[in-house]
Amino acid sequence: MGAFTAVRALTWAYRQVMSSRALKLPFSPRARLQFGVFLLAYLVYSAARYITVGDLSSAQSHAEWIVHLERTLGVYTEAGVQKSLSGTPAIWILNHLYLAAQLIVLPGSLIWLYRRSRPVYEKLRNTVLATWLISIPVYAAFPVAPPRLAHLGLIDTITSQSGFSMDSSLTTSFYNQLAAVPSLHVGFAVAIGIAVASVLRNPVAKGVALLWGPTIGLAVVATGNHFVFDIVAGVLASALGYAFGLLALRPRRRWGLAPALAVAANSAPTTRAAGFARSS
């Protein structure tokens, strides 16, 4: 029943956005189609991620395994990062950057790139869509409790300091708290930073864009939402998504159709000319 309610709510949101005058006025029909398809894909992804919610005890066991692995490798820094930033303005900023990353920056960067560079937009769009497809079975097979739910002494700084509750019944009806691996917050932030930087000319602006990924990496750890392991998995998932997305953009010449058509087009006038010469 909860999954059905979530799907209905997301479908209602989709219809409201697509019928909005604000969306119709500044965008062409082609652009609205792009946004509509992307939004529909997000609704399907959200519903699938919600339906694949795992068992909390299993998710906590997986979190313990991750902590053991990180300690073995000497990279378990989550508690230290949160403690060092506690009570500083930085944690307030990171709380809000975490919330904005997926809800504002991701769609905003796609809209900006659509207007600025269509080829870069298509690459980022396909990366996001392919990464969603890659991540859903991982969430189902390997649920992981975020540090804030893993009994490690880390707190949920977003809920306690920003006024936005990460674990309320309303919030959790729209997302899966145990879908921590891979961290698409970071994976998409890295992809966005690279995509935006590639179309900017100012070196300083390029540098700021490229810092978006590491900044969100710090945010997800400091807020108690992801392990370092999740970050690495998120970047790898996005890299795979980028690779699969490129396959969708490859021209038809990989099947030999384009060269054949080009040869036929170029040879047709010659053939007609030769036939005309013989007839005359």
TITIKE-246375 format. One record per residue: x, y negated, z of N, C-alpha, C in turn; residue in three letters. Coordinates in steps of 0.02 Angstrom, whole numbers, padded with zeros to 5 digits, always signed. Atoms other than C-alpha are relative to their C-alpha. Layout:
TITIKE-246375
XYZXYZXYZALA
...
This chain:
TITIKE-246375
+00042+00061+00000+00000+00000+00000+00043-00063+00000MET
-00045+00057-00002+00144-00118+00040+00031-00014-00067GLY
-00031+00008+00067+00226-00087-00129-00051-00029-00048ALA
+00053+00025+00045+00059-00117-00218-00012-00074+00013PHE
+00011+00070-00018+00036-00281-00124+00057-00043-00026THR
-00058+00038+00024+00212-00337-00168-00003-00009-00076ALA
+00004+00005+00073+00186-00298-00353-00054-00050-00020VAL
+00054+00048+00015+00020-00393-00353+00023-00071+00013ARG
-00023+00068-00016+00102-00543-00270+00050-00024-00052ALA
-00050+00020+00049+00247-00543-00392-00033-00012-00068LEU
+00035+00010+00063+00129-00525-00540-00037-00066+00001THR
+00034+00064-00006+00027-00672-00477+00049-00058-00009TRP
-00051+00052+00007+00187-00775-00462+00022-00008-00073ALA
-00020+00002+00071+00235-00728-00640-00052-00038-00041TYR
+00052+00033+00038+00067-00784-00708-00002-00075+00014ARG
+00001+00071-00018+00074-00948-00613+00056-00038-00033GLN
-00057+00034+00031+00247-00990-00678-00010-00007-00075VAL
+00008+00001+00073+00207-00944-00858-00056-00046-00023MET
+00055+00045+00019+00047-01048-00857+00012-00071+00023SER
-00014+00066-00027+00130-01198-00776+00014-00050-00055SER
-00014+00054+00047+00129-01362-00871+00073-00021+00002ARG
-00071+00020-00007+00303-01398-00802+00044+00044-00043ALA
-00040-00044+00041+00368-01247-00896-00015-00010-00074LEU
+00019+00006+00071+00272-01280-01057+00027-00064-00032LYS
-00017+00064+00030+00317-01463-01081+00072-00004-00025LEU
-00068+00013+00022+00509-01465-01087+00030+00057-00041PRO
-00031-00057+00031+00537-01293-01165-00038+00021-00063PHE
+00029-00025+00062+00507-01222-01338-00033+00068+00013SER
+00030-00067-00008+00399-01065-01363+00052+00055+00006PRO
-00053-00051-00003+00559-00965-01392+00032+00001+00069ARG
-00030+00004-00066+00632-01027-01228-00048+00029+00052ALA
+00049-00026-00048+00471-00988-01134-00003+00076-00004ARG
+00000-00073+00007+00475-00812-01206+00060+00030+00035LEU
-00060-00023-00034+00654-00791-01143-00011+00001+00075GLN
+00010+00005-00072+00607-00849-00969-00052+00050+00023PHE
+00052-00047-00018+00451-00743-00968+00025+00072+00003GLY
-00028-00068+00000+00543-00584-01016+00046+00011+00059VAL
-00047-00005-00055+00678-00619-00888-00038+00005+00066PHE
+00039-00002-00062+00550-00652-00752-00036+00067+00008LEU
+00033-00065-00004+00455-00494-00795+00050+00054+00019LEU
-00052-00049-00018+00618-00395-00785+00016-00005+00074ALA
-00014+00009-00071+00649-00472-00614-00056+00029+00043TYR
+00056-00028-00037+00476-00422-00555+00004+00076+00002LEU
-00007-00073+00002+00504-00242-00612+00058+00022+00044VAL
-00058-00016-00042+00676-00241-00529-00018-00006+00074TYR
+00018+00011-00071+00605-00311-00366-00046+00056+00024SER
+00046-00053-00019+00464-00184-00364+00037+00067+00008ALA
-00038-00063-00004+00585-00040-00399+00045+00001+00061ALA
-00044+00003-00058+00704-00099-00264-00040+00007+00065ARG
+00043-00006-00059+00560-00112-00141-00023+00072+00009TYR
+00026-00069-00003+00492+00061-00183+00054+00048+00022ILE
-00055-00045-00017+00665+00139-00159+00029-00014+00069THR
-00025+00013-00068+00681+00080+00021+00018+00066+00034VAL
-00024-00062-00032+00784+00210+00114-00016+00001+00074GLY
+00010-00009-00072+00781+00273+00292+00052-00040+00038ASP
-00045+00043-00037+00857+00154+00420+00057+00039+00032LEU
-00053-00038-00033+00952+00289+00514+00053+00023-00050SER
-00048-00019+00052+01031+00352+00352+00040-00060-00022SER
-00034+00061+00021+01071+00174+00303+00053-00021+00051ALA
-00048+00017-00052+01156+00144+00470+00059+00049+00000GLN
-00054-00049+00005+01256+00305+00450+00047-00017-00058SER
-00041+00021+00057+01315+00245+00280+00041-00062+00018HIS
-00036+00060-00022+01362+00078+00359+00059+00020+00045ALA
-00055-00024-00042+01466+00171+00489+00057+00029-00042GLU
-00050-00028+00045+01554+00264+00349+00041-00056-00033TRP
-00034+00057+00032+01594+00098+00264+00048-00033+00049ILE
-00043+00030-00051+01662+00025+00426+00063+00042+00011VAL
-00058-00045-00010+01773+00178+00451+00048-00006-00059HIS
-00043+00006+00059+01837+00162+00272+00037-00066+00001LEU
-00032+00066-00001+01872-00024+00290+00054-00004+00054GLU
-00051+00000-00053+01964+00002+00455+00060+00041-00021ARG
-00056-00041+00025+02068+00139+00375+00042-00039-00049THR
-00036+00039+00050+02114+00021+00234+00025-00067+00027LEU
-00022+00063-00030+02141-00125+00353-00036-00062-00026GLY
+00035+00057+00028+02008-00236+00275-00065-00015+00038VAL
+00060+00014-00038+01874-00235+00410+00007-00068+00034TYR
-00008+00069-00024+01859-00424+00438-00067-00033+00014THR
+00066+00031-00004+01670-00452+00448-00011-00036+00067GLU
+00012+00029-00067+01661-00482+00637+00045-00061+00011ALA
-00047+00055-00010+01815-00593+00636-00020-00062-00040GLY
+00021+00056+00042+01750-00701+00492-00059-00036+00032VAL
+00058+00032-00030+01582-00730+00576+00018-00037+00064GLN
-00019+00032-00063+01661-00768+00744+00038-00064-00011LYS
-00041+00060+00012+01785-00893+00671-00041-00058-00027SER
+00042+00053+00028+01646-00990+00583-00059-00018+00043LEU
+00057+00013-00044+01518-00982+00722+00003-00069+00032SER
+00004+00066-00030+01462-01154+00780+00030-00056-00041GLY
-00029+00051+00044+01544-01246+00634-00049-00021-00054THR
+00044+00020+00055+01461-01345+00495+00004+00048-00059PRO
-00009-00046+00056+01530-01216+00374-00052+00055-00001ALA
+00049-00055-00001+01411-01080+00433-00069-00025-00021ILE
+00064+00028+00022+01261-01196+00407-00001-00005-00076TRP
-00005+00005+00074+01320-01228+00228-00005+00069-00031ILE
+00000-00068+00028+01351-01043+00196-00068+00033+00005LEU
+00069-00026-00007+01178-00997+00262-00043-00022-00058ASN
+00043+00027+00052+01096-01110+00135+00025+00018-00070HIS
-00027-00022+00064+01213-01063-00007-00022+00072-00015LEU
+00023-00069+00009+01166-00881+00022-00072+00001-00025TYR
+00070+00002+00021+00981-00924+00005-00007-00028-00071LEU
+00006+00033+00065+01010-01034-00148+00029+00042-00057ALA
-00038-00035+00052+01123-00913-00242-00045+00036-00049ALA
+00043-00039+00044+00987-00798-00310-00063-00037-00020GLN
+00064+00033+00013+00835-00910-00298+00005-00063-00043LEU
-00008+00063+00036+00905-01070-00373+00057+00002-00051ILE
-00059+00005+00043+01081-01053-00445-00004+00049-00058VAL
+00004-00048+00054+01051-00894-00545-00048-00022-00056LEU
+00044+00024+00054+00895-00954-00640+00022-00067-00028PRO
-00022+00066+00024+00964-01131-00648+00058+00005-00048GLY
-00058-00007+00045+01127-01075-00728-00022+00030-00067SER
+00024-00029+00062+01033-00970-00856-00035-00053-00043LEU
+00034+00054+00037+00923-01118-00904+00050-00049-00029ILE
-00050+00048+00022+01074-01234-00915+00041+00029-00058TRP
-00039-00032+00054+01173-01110-01021-00042+00009-00063LEU
+00043-00007+00058+01023-01082-01134+00001-00064-00042TYR
-00002+00064+00035+01029-01266-01178+00070-00018-00023ARG
-00069+00021+00014+01219-01283-01178+00035+00047-00048ARG
-00036-00049+00042+01284-01123-01258-00041+00064-00004SER
+00043-00059+00007+01166-00990-01325+00039+00066+00004ARG
-00037-00063-00006+01301-00855-01346+00020+00018+00072PRO
-00019-00013-00070+01361-00874-01166-00062+00017+00041VAL
+00063-00017-00033+01181-00874-01105-00019+00072-00012TYR
+00019-00068+00017+01148-00711-01196+00044+00051+00036GLU
-00045-00045-00036+01301-00630-01118-00017+00004+00074LYS
+00017+00000-00071+01253-00683-00942-00068+00033+00010LEU
+00066-00031-00005+01071-00634-00969+00005+00076-00003ARG
-00007-00073+00008+01119-00460-01030+00039+00031+00058ASN
-00037-00025-00058+01244-00441-00888-00046+00009+00060THR
+00046-00004-00057+01109-00477-00759-00049+00058-00009VAL
+00049-00052+00012+00981-00361-00839+00032+00070+00005LEU
-00033-00065-00002+01105-00218-00861+00021+00017+00071ALA
-00022-00012-00069+01171-00238-00683-00059+00020+00044THR
+00060-00021-00037+00995-00226-00614-00014+00074-00012TRP
+00014-00070+00017+00971-00061-00706+00051+00046+00033LEU
-00053-00040-00031+01137+00004-00640-00011+00006+00075ILE
+00003+00003-00073+01099-00046-00460-00058+00038+00030SER
+00060-00031-00029+00925+00026-00436+00012+00072+00023ILE
-00012-00069-00024+00978+00211-00431+00050+00003+00057PRO
-00048+00002-00056+01123+00165-00315-00036-00017+00065VAL
+00039+00017-00059+01003+00082-00194-00040+00059+00026TYR
+00042-00057-00019+00893+00237-00196+00042+00056+00030ALA
-00042-00057-00022+01036+00362-00173+00044-00017+00059ALA
-00048+00019-00051+01145+00262-00054-00023-00063+00037PHE
+00022+00058-00039+01046+00146+00062+00051-00017+00053PRO
-00049+00022-00049+01159+00043+00173-00029-00057+00041VAL
+00021+00054-00044+01115-00062+00324+00050-00057-00003ALA
-00047+00056-00002+01191-00236+00315+00030-00006+00070PRO
-00032+00006-00066+01310-00281+00458-00047-00024+00055PRO
+00046+00027-00051+01170-00376+00547-00048+00053+00027ARG
+00044-00054-00023+01072-00212+00561+00038+00063+00018LEU
-00042-00060-00010+01218-00094+00590+00026+00007+00071ALA
-00021-00004-00071+01240-00122+00779+00075-00009+00008HIS
-00072+00015-00003+01413-00198+00757+00014-00064+00039LEU
-00009+00062-00037+01385-00354+00861-00005-00062-00043GLY
+00009+00057+00043+01357-00465+00709-00073-00023+00001LEU
+00068+00027-00004+01206-00580+00708-00024-00021-00069ILE
+00031+00025+00061+01087-00634+00571-00001-00076+00005ASP
-00006+00072-00007+01144-00815+00557-00053-00038-00039THR
+00051+00035+00040+01016-00859+00424-00065-00006+00039ILE
+00061+00001-00039+00869-00810+00533+00007-00044+00061THR
-00009+00037-00064+00942-00888+00691+00016-00073-00010SER
-00023+00069+00008+01005-01050+00615-00033-00039-00056GLN
+00028+00038+00057+00912-01093+00454-00075-00006+00003SER
+00073+00001-00003+00731-01061+00502-00033+00046-00050GLY
+00027-00048+00048+00712-00933+00362+00011+00069+00028PHE
-00005-00066-00031+00674-00761+00433+00014+00054-00052SER
-00019-00052+00047+00764-00621+00342-00036+00066+00014MET
+00028-00064-00018+00674-00483+00435-00074-00004+00018ASP
+00072+00004-00013+00494-00544+00446-00037+00047-00047SER
+00039-00046+00041+00357-00433+00377-00015-00030-00069SER
+00013+00033+00064+00320-00561+00241+00062+00002-00044LEU
-00061+00002+00040+00500-00578+00185+00020+00069-00025THR
-00022-00067+00019+00538-00392+00185-00049+00034-00047THR
+00046-00029+00049+00383-00359+00078+00022-00018-00071SER
-00025+00021+00066+00478-00444-00065+00070+00026-00014PHE
-00067-00026+00014+00649-00364-00045+00017+00057+00047TYR
-00022-00059-00037+00737-00209+00019+00061-00018+00041ASN
-00056+00018-00044+00847-00246+00170+00058+00048-00004GLN
-00051-00051+00001+00942-00085+00144+00033+00007-00068LEU
-00032+00000+00066+00991-00124-00036+00061-00045+00002ALA
-00059+00042-00011+01161-00189+00016+00058+00017-00046ALA
-00054-00022+00045+01273-00090-00102-00029+00018-00067VAL
-00050+00054+00003+01314-00161-00225-00030-00068+00019PRO
+00022+00068-00016+01306-00343-00172-00006-00040-00065SER
+00010+00038+00062+01229-00428-00323+00004-00075+00012LEU
-00013+00070-00017+01239-00593-00231+00069-00020-00026HIS
-00069+00016+00019+01426-00587-00259+00013+00017-00073VAL
-00011-00020+00069+01426-00492-00422-00026-00052-00049GLY
+00029+00051+00044+01311-00620-00504+00035-00067+00009PHE
-00034+00064-00011+01401-00767-00423+00066-00002-00039ALA
-00062-00004+00039+01565-00710-00503-00016-00008-00074VAL
+00019+00004+00070+01479-00686-00671-00022-00071-00019ALA
+00023+00068+00013+01395-00857-00660+00059-00048-00002ILE
-00058+00044-00002+01558-00942-00613+00041+00004-00064GLY
-00039-00010+00061+01650-00867-00762-00038-00028-00060ILE
+00040+00023+00057+01507-00904-00883-00003-00076-00003ALA
+00005+00073-00001+01485-01085-00829+00068-00031-00015VAL
-00067+00027+00011+01673-01116-00825+00020+00004-00074ALA
-00021-00010+00070+01690-01050-01003-00027-00054-00047SER
+00028+00052+00044+01583-01192-01073+00016-00070+00024VAL
-00019+00065-00025+01652-01333-00967+00068-00020-00027LEU
-00064+00024+00026+01795-01441-01030+00044-00030+00055ARG
-00039+00031-00054+01847-01532-00872+00032+00053+00043ASN
-00034-00051-00039+01980-01431-00780-00024+00004+00073PRO
+00024+00001-00069+01916-01485-00609-00069+00035+00004VAL
+00066-00032+00001+01738-01434-00654+00006+00075-00010ALA
-00012-00071+00010+01803-01267-00717+00020+00034+00065LYS
-00023-00028-00064+01892-01238-00552-00056+00006+00051GLY
+00057-00002-00047+01736-01280-00452-00047+00057-00019VAL
+00044-00055+00022+01633-01159-00557+00030+00068+00019ALA
-00032-00064-00015+01759-01019-00532+00002+00014+00075LEU
+00001-00010-00072+01754-01047-00344-00068+00024+00026LEU
+00067-00020-00022+01568-01004-00340-00001+00072+00024TRP
-00001-00070-00020+01601-00817-00333+00033+00011+00068GLY
-00031-00008-00066+01727-00822-00188-00040-00033+00056PRO
+00039+00034-00052+01616-00945-00095-00059+00043+00023THR
+00056-00043-00018+01466-00829-00102+00026+00064+00033ILE
-00031-00057-00034+01582-00686-00054+00010-00015+00074GLY
-00008+00020-00070+01624-00781+00105-00068-00006+00034LEU
+00066+00010-00030+01440-00823+00132-00032+00066+00020ALA
+00035-00063-00016+01377-00643+00125+00032+00035+00060VAL
-00034-00029-00059+01508-00589+00253-00015-00040+00062VAL
+00009+00043-00058+01490-00738+00369-00070+00003+00028ALA
+00070-00002-00022+01301-00722+00376-00022+00068+00024THR
+00015-00067-00024+01308-00537+00420-00042+00041-00048GLY
+00042-00034+00048+01226-00479+00259+00037+00053-00041ASN
-00036-00048+00041+01365-00380+00174+00069+00014+00029HIS
-00069-00019-00015+01526-00286+00202+00045-00019-00059PHE
-00048+00010+00054+01684-00314+00102-00009+00054-00054VAL
+00013-00056+00046+01647-00143+00024-00056-00018-00048PHE
+00057+00019+00041+01481-00211-00040+00021-00050-00054ASP
-00023+00051+00047+01570-00358-00121+00037+00031-00058ILE
-00039-00034+00053+01691-00247-00216-00048+00039-00046VAL
+00049-00038+00040+01546-00136-00272-00041-00047-00044ALA
+00040+00048+00038+01448-00290-00328+00038-00027-00061GLY
-00040+00025+00056+01590-00356-00436+00008+00055-00052VAL
-00006-00056+00047+01616-00183-00513-00065+00011-00038LEU
+00065-00009+00032+01429-00167-00548-00012-00053-00053ALA
+00009+00054+00049+01426-00336-00635+00048+00008-00059SER
-00047-00013+00055+01581-00290-00736-00028+00053-00047ALA
+00032-00051+00041+01492-00133-00795-00060-00028-00037LEU
+00057+00032+00032+01336-00235-00829+00021-00043-00059GLY
-00026+00042+00055+01439-00355-00935+00019+00044-00059TYR
-00021-00046+00054+01513-00209-01034-00061+00028-00037ALA
+00060-00027+00032+01342-00132-01065-00039-00055-00037PHE
+00034+00056+00033+01271-00304-01106+00032-00018-00067GLY
-00034+00013+00063+01403-00329-01240-00021+00049-00055LEU
+00022-00050+00049+01347-00168-01324-00065-00022-00033LEU
+00065+00022+00027+01174-00244-01344+00008-00058-00048ALA
-00011+00059+00043+01250-00397-01430+00043+00016-00060LEU
-00043-00017+00057+01363-00303-01550-00040+00000-00064ARG
+00037+00004+00063+01315-00335-01731-00009+00068-00032PRO
+00015-00063+00032+01248-00201-01844+00058+00028-00041ARG
-00056-00025+00040+01415-00187-01932+00033+00062+00031ARG
-00031-00059-00030+01466-00054-01806-00031+00064-00028ARG
+00028-00059+00034+01349+00064-01900+00015-00001-00075TRP
-00019+00003+00070+01423+00008-02067-00052-00032-00044GLY
+00053+00029+00041+01264-00082-02122+00021-00067-00028LEU
-00017+00067+00023+01333-00258-02132+00049+00001-00058ALA
-00045-00002+00058+01483-00217-02245-00034+00025-00063PRO
+00034-00026+00059+01373-00115-02360-00046-00052-00031ALA
+00044+00052+00025+01247-00256-02373+00039-00056-00033LEU
-00041+00053+00029+01385-00382-02405+00027+00020-00068ALA
-00026-00024+00064+01462-00276-02543-00056+00000-00053VAL
+00056-00002+00047+01291-00251-02623-00019-00070-00023ALA
+00019+00069+00017+01254-00437-02616+00051-00032-00046ALA
-00052+00029+00041+01421-00484-02692+00005+00032-00069ASN
-00007-00035+00064+01417-00353-02828-00060-00009-00045SER
+00060+00006+00039+01239-00388-02883+00006-00051-00056ALA
-00006+00048+00054+01278-00548-02982+00045+00025-00056PRO
-00048-00026+00049+01426-00463-03067-00033+00051-00045THR
+00034-00051+00038+01319-00316-03119-00050-00030-00049THR
+00048+00033+00044+01184-00429-03188+00035-00036-00057ARG
-00037+00036+00052+01313-00532-03282+00026+00047-00053ALA
-00027-00048+00047+01391-00379-03359-00055+00026-00045ALA
+00057-00024+00040+01221-00315-03416-00022-00052-00051GLY
+00019+00054+00046+01181-00485-03492+00049-00004-00058PHE
-00051+00005+00052+01347-00486-03586-00008+00056-00051ALA
+00008-00056+00046+01315-00313-03659-00061-00010-00045ARG
+00062+00008+00039+01139-00359-03714+00007-00055-00052SER
-00009+00054+00047+01199-00516-03801+00051+00019-00054SER
